[in-house]
Amino acid sequence: MGKNIAVLITDYFEDVEYTDPVKAYKEAGHSITTIENESGKTVTGKQGDEKVTIDKAITEVSPQDFDALLLPGGFSPDILRADERFVAFTKEFADAGKPIFAICHGPQLLVNADVLKGRTVTGFTSILKDLENAGATVKDEEVVVCGGNLVTSRTPDDIPAFNRESLKILDA
């Protein structure tokens, strides 16, 4: 049975870090719900290639409605982490032990949610020190799976490994 995956996303997301995982998840029978400040709004990727229509406002959803969380990179996570509602949503996911898939700058939401202490992760080069300062053990690898529910990757080049490991968890 397909899982329901929440995606926290806003303008300037890294285009392929949204489109490629979402395509893989949908092909495997899972459903996607995009979440931002405003439902029906269209957000644009930082490359300008992708436009995504938001399904739900953050005020309309609860982590209990979803089985997993996708945090695409780009500037989107940095913008969203300035809003406590997105941080709280992410924290509730982590506290419940639900799967979280964060690529590139996606782990910035995990930093603000203060859920990285004792976890092993990776991310984009420029945030590795932030991840370390948040209490994580940081590895420079294409994909890091921690605790069977947290998948992190560094860049768009890592998407095949990121998707493979995310799907293993979703299909378990």
Summary of the structure (lengths in Angstrom):
residues: 172
radius of gyration: 14.1
end to end distance: 10.4
largest distance: 38.5
contacts: 614
relative contact order: 0.17
helix: 38%
strand: 24%
